[in-house]
Amino acid sequence: MKLVQSDVALYKNAGRVRWWIVWTLFFSTVTNYISRQSFSVLSPMITAQYHLSHTDLAKILGSFQISYAITWLIGGIILDAVGSRVGLAAAAIWWSVMNILTGLASSVFGFACFRFMLGIGEGFNWPGASKVVAEWFPCEERGLAVAIFDSGSSVGGALAALTIPLIALAFGWRWAFVASGLLGFVWLAVWLRVYHPLDSHPRVSLGEVELIKAGRDAEPVTAYRGWVRWRRLAKDRNLWGIVLGRALTDPIWWFYVFWLPQYLSDARGFTLKRIALFAWIPFIAADIGNFTGGWISGYCIRRGISVVRARTWICLVSCLPILAGIPAARVHNVYFALGLICIALWGYASWSTMGLTLPSDLFPQDVVGSVTGLSGLAAGMVSAGFTLLVGFLVDRFSYRPAFLVAGLLPVLATFFLFLLIRPRAEVEAASD
């Protein structure tokens, strides 16, 4: 898909509204992750106060993942119906309030309930952001656009690890939940100012609209509605490639996001203050991985490599650094272990960026939210099961088996990606 003279002219005349929108989505993801990471970062302090086991922690963390997974599917359908502006605004209000209320909990049941409610709101963020990218970006820019908003998870995780412990040490852990929850209302004001649908945005230029529409390689809407649409989707091998790919890679991220602070406390003897000093570093590595995958895929597409081939081959290469997580639990030097974890998260983030981009590459815009939501449902359920497994393994054995599984899962995910994913034209020809 090489750029020709007409393409260059379109880029020259295009505005920058789409980039303002995607950076607003980046900050949505940042606030989203600061809220969800609050409990994980504070878990050493909360565990000590309430004498929680790793199985108790797994129940609390798993409750979030279950509601989060369900909302990925339901949220995608709702967003396809009501639109991203209203849907993401309501979701931000919900998750911010629920995170603030978590500060009132004092038992396993209380924490689990509030984190379950938090997951309901936060599950809207990625289907909504993916839908916005499909609406506002030509295909050669989508990889970078997804990398930008998805990198907010790494930045949010790093900021949570750096700041939440300091707030808790200064004012108490309950106030840390309040402080992180209030950020969502700041983002809400910006979102309502910046985002409007493409066809009704008051500040988008005609040149930018032309660029976006010229760069779409899929029809704007599907030809089917209702249950017929879902039956067609269920027969689409690309859907199952995306679902299996995400279901087998997301548990890696959740493992490091949820368990890294507790691992550093349990196995490496870190205090909460020391966790604040070091636990943010792997998330910066993941942030670099987001942009590595997004930039390289865009570069390959501009040089004539097909969209699907560029995405899938980057997933294959990204498997290699993820394997570095396997020896991380075995090395004696804690800083070497953190270095290996950084490499693993760098590879994961590159893989994840491609996985989040594929729905908008392979499906019409009006079902992108639903496809992304279905893959999120599968990924969340598998991740919740893995979280419970980690709690069981750590209570009875150690962290080492969990690190091993987290390192090997992306190999299987990439196998299914290459087995099932095909350019959409090939899939449609086979089904006709």
Buried (B, 14 or more C-beta within 10 A) or exposed (E): BEEEEEBEEBBEEBBEBBBBBBBBBBBBBBBBBBBBBBBBBBBBBBBEEBEBEBBBBBBBBBBBBBBBBBBBBBBBBBBBEEBBBEBBBBBBBBBBBBBBBBBEBEEBEBBBBBBBBBBBBBBBBBBBBBBBBBBBBBBBBBBBBBBBBBBBBBBBBBBBBBBBBEBBBEEEBBEBBBBBBBBBBEBBEBBEEBBBEBEEBEEBBEBBBBBBEEBBBBEEEBEEEEEEBBEBBEEBBBBBBBBBBBBBBBBBBBBBBBBBBBBBBBBBEBBBEBBBEBBBBBBBBBBBBBBBBBBBBBBBBBEEBEBBBBBBBBBBBBBEBBBBBBBBBEEEEBEEBBBBBBBBBBBBBBBBBBBBBBBBBBBBBBBBBBBBBBBBBBBBBBBBBBBBBBBBBBBEEBBBBBBBBBBBBBBBBBBBBEEBBBBBEEBEEEEE
